[in-house]
Amino acid sequence: MSSPKLATPPKTTDRLNFFPAKSWTHFVAGGLGGMCGAIITSPLDVVKTRLQSSMFVENAMHHSGGTATVSVIQSKGLLWSFVETGHILRDIYTNESPAALFKGLGPTLVGVVPARSLNFFTYGNGKQIIANHFNNGQESSVVYLAAAVLAGVVTGTATNPIWVVKTRMQLSASQANPYRSSWPCITQIMREEGIRGFYRGLTASYLGVTETTIQWVIYENLKKISQNSDSGRVGEFFGIIGSSGASKMVASLITYPHEVIRTRLRQPSVNGVVKYRGLWQTLRLVIAEEGAARLYGGLSAHLLRVVPNAAVMFTIYEGILRWNGQS
């Protein structure tokens, strides 16, 4: 007489997984896209950081004899500032070195690759989890918004120390004793400011979550429109490029002042004095001393950098997802 068969326990593969299948693809695709975009647009990132910083403006005024004849300090409108960006790139190349155009690229890549990997991983999987658990499996603008906020907060908190080091290195390139590598910069911040020094500008980074949120919501909706058209694969490809570039431009124009505030908060102390100490204090001080227009300092270089950067990054991201059957 055969013994009764015992019930077979369920396999672990039958259990409900919290993360969607192939969730790692978002991590890899985001990192590769961010790396390529950062390398291509690194010179414009250097220009943008300097234009946002009060240290660069003060240095320019000093070398011009205090007459402020340096056109970057003059207010000639947004279109002229695009021309001026080219002048600054030329001056950096001529007066410093071609390598100075890529100053801070090391910390940028160290920051961009994990930041983009983490952001795309959190967002790409987050929107699926939020939709499945809270919106009957349907994606919507509210789902995109919630996933983007979550991704922005997680990424900003995790990578802020890297951006502080990158900013300090880019600003030091125009000073008498520039950092030659990241390590001296890291040790100086630790020695003079402690752990808190690596989290300078974090409040402005959280404010910047609004930019990524706006960008993701606009991008997703524009992408839907392009996918619903009968333009084929080529049209879909250009639709991704257009959607990513347009969404980044709109988001940047709306939220740009936080970039300037964040750069000011990450500046090193001068003679032991920290000029910019908090979000609202920095905002009031910049407006009082330099005018509200300075909150848009470096906007031209920023747009010239982030729009093609977004196009490259999102195209690579979407391409990898499609190659892996994720989209």
Number of C-alpha atoms within 10 A of each C-alpha: 3 4 5 6 6 6 6 6 6 8 7 8 7 7 8 8 9 8 12 14 10 13 15 15 21 24 24 21 25 28 25 20 26 27 23 17 23 24 16 14 21 20 23 25 27 28 23 26 23 23 27 24 23 18 19 18 16 14 13 20 17 12 12 12 10 12 10 16 13 15 14 21 17 10 12 11 9 14 9 13 21 17 13 19 22 13 14 20 18 15 12 19 15 11 10 13 12 14 11 19 22 19 25 28 23 16 20 22 21 16 22 26 22 21 27 24 25 24 28 27 21 22 24 22 24 23 24 20 18 19 20 14 11 11 14 9 13 13 15 14 13 14 19 26 21 17 25 28 22 17 26 25 17 17 22 23 15 14 19 19 22 21 25 26 24 27 25 22 26 25 24 22 20 18 12 7 8 15 18 13 13 16 11 13 19 19 12 13 20 14 11 12 14 12 12 10 20 20 21 26 27 23 18 21 22 18 18 23 21 20 25 21 21 21 25 24 22 21 22 18 16 18 18 14 13 19 17 10 11 9 13 11 10 8 14 19 17 15 21 24 20 20 26 27 22 19 24 25 20 17 20 24 14 12 17 20 21 24 25 25 25 28 25 26 26 25 23 24 14 9 6 8 8 12 15 23 13 17 19 13 12 18 19 12 14 20 13 10 9 11 11 15 12 20 19 19 26 27 24 21 26 27 22 17 22 21 23 19 25 25 23 22 26 24 21 20 22 19 18 20 18 11 9 11 10 14 9
